[in-house]
Amino acid sequence: MIVQHMYQNPASQIAAAGGDPSQLDPKKVQEEFDDFYEEVYDELAKYGEIEELNVCENLGDHMVGNVYAKFADEEHTDASLKALFGRFYAGRPLVCEFSPVTDFREARCRQYDEAVCTRGGYCNFMHIRTPSRSLRRDLEKRYKKKWRKEREKRERQERGEDVTSSDEENDDKDDKGKDKPSRSRSRSRSRSRDRKRRRDGDGADDDGRDRRRRKDSADDYAKPKDEPAAESAPPAPEPEA
């Protein structure tokens, strides 16, 4: 799918105002782009597995700010198109449709990737801006496991297998695995708070309890261990016949 002119390229905005795009701070531009990329990725990931998400950095009117998303399944693409229909981003309506581009390797400008494109921002091949490595790793870690499970579920459904019971068992295992560390951390925090409370606020009480325990212990040691048993009375004489 394609979302037309969604990305507000700061270079195109400055160029349209007659300024010099080379005066932009590359670090700031990259940080702002990473924020945009993550926001769009998180939104589109709600509708299915994303194989590619490409943002054009071209300055031509027909390509400026275009966002291309390739899903693993056409049904996911259709679901995202329906969900985004009539919505706005940055105060502008989203214009979404099925993309005529299906092979991004052939559509992207290889010279731009090698930083030798002589046509600049008005090249008719895609100049794709890439997010930072740290963001790519974070997004992959965030969604890789979830999408793998969904693929396995679809494959079992296609084979006619019952996936309900097995999925519930796996979810229970995952939930248990997630709960254990949190409970352990909670107990650790409780023990830490108890130790701090005893150190800070209960010192006097502890001293009083210690003194009472020592007194009780001394009393115990002072008591005789075995008390003499009471003498039993002699048996009564039997009556004479």
Beta strands, then each sheet from edge to edge (+ up, - down):
strand 1: 2-4
strand 2: 50-56
strand 3: 67-71
strand 4: 88-89
strand 5: 92-93
strand 6: 95-97
strand 7: 128-129
sheet 1: 6+ 1- 3+ 2- 7+
sheet 2: 4+ 5-
end
